[in-house]
Amino acid sequence: MELGTIMTMLGMGAVLAACDCCPQDGAKALSQDKELRAVMDNFTQNEVPAATPLVEKREVELIRLVSLVTQQSGALLQEEVATALAQGLAPEEILEAIYQCAPYTGFPRTVDAVEIARSVFKAKNVKVDENRATVTAQSRLEAGADAQGTLFGQTFRDMAKNGKSGMPTINYFLASNCFGDYYTRKGLDLNTRELLTMAILVNLGTEPQLKAHIGANLKIRTADYVEQAIYNCLPYCGYPRTLNALRLFKEAVTEAEAANATAGAVNATVAKVAEQGRSVPGKDWSVFPVGKPNDAYAKYFVGKSYLDMISKEQVGVGNVTFEPTCRNNWHIHHAKKGGGQILIATAGRGYYQEWGKPAVELKPGDVVNIPAGVKHWHGAAPDSWFQHLAIEVPGEGGRNEWREPVSDEDYGKLK
């Protein structure tokens, strides 16, 4: 037997020997050091819970479990698993909380923690449903990208559409392993897993990643709830990491409030225009007519647009009119050869944007050349009607691929 394996077994044996709360329910870790135990029990069981009443008891217990896994506390973890069972948590919930640590703490801590939990289950004769995976080798990438996209935005779903070969290695691992292998499992829902991920990162002190996951939690829960969840990590990770987490929390709250204010401004603009009846501009507004409602493509637009086909022969030319705030979805003009599109702004004020680049303001006379294969969108400014000619560039095998809508958050940054 290799030395590393022997040492791991000896270490596990020492952990299990240090806490025999499972076979003897009255024993506790630190039973020989009563003063420290008293301080710890008062802080974890009285003071912190009293200061964080919003956090559900079930989630408090799960946060404690992942904190102990992250901090590699075998004796206290074994005790907490027994406590979790006594409080009514299912063994599957306990195991899945531990599994959720794997992508962030690594396998060694997670494997040791699983062994500790299962030793408690065995001592208490607790049965576990061992079939909790929901993905296969073929579906894990798509399912993981969907979970990732739900929490962090459509970009992550788009990134995975071309499969493993079209993604950087780390993005593939994040989608297929971190989210696909773990977030999709039965036993805990997506929102609970994201809360536990935040708690794990608070314990690890990994600031850039922690701020992103605090932001994801702020989309799911109130700011007060998220803040109180962070405080439940304090007894396990200490004050420095908790203070760092609270600083990131304040930054994330500020950014979320700014984003909400921007979205609110967009909604206010939409409401203002709606109150004005969205009256169609008069004849003098443009030399081209507004056209008829663009109902055939309405599902690919946010807001209302109008279409008048000026030319259907030789080269297709469509006159498209957008009401204020209206824009089409991200889309791509595909072609085997040639293809693409040319836009000529004719009236009002609008925007054009290519994927990964800033939006460009368009005014009458501006021309945009859009090569085939470029992901983009175009539409009106928030406070103005907009009109352009859309000229189809001849090509072989041309087709349009419509993608996700331009988000209110991104659109709201435009003036």
Secondary structure, DSSP 8 states (H G I E B T S, - for coil): --HHHHHHHHHHHHHHHH--TTTSTT--TTTT-HHHHHHHHHIIIIIHHHH-TTS-HHHHHHHHHHHHHHTT-HHHHHHHHHHHHHTT--HHHHHHHHHTTHHHH-HHHHHHHHHHHHHHHHHTT-----------TTTHHHHHHHHHHHHH-THHHHHHTT-GGGS-HHHHHIIIIIIIIIIT-TTS-HHHHHHHHHHHHHHHT-HHHHHHHHHHHHTTS-HHHHHHHHHTTHHHH-HHHHHHHHHHHHHHHHHHHHHHHHHHHHHHHHHHHHHTTT----GGG-SS---EE-GGGGGGEES-EEEEEEE-SSS-EEEEEE-TT-EE--EEEE-SEE--EEEEEEEE-EEEEETTS--EEE-TT-EEEE-TT--EEEEE-TTS-EEEEEEE--EES-EEEE-----HHHHTT--
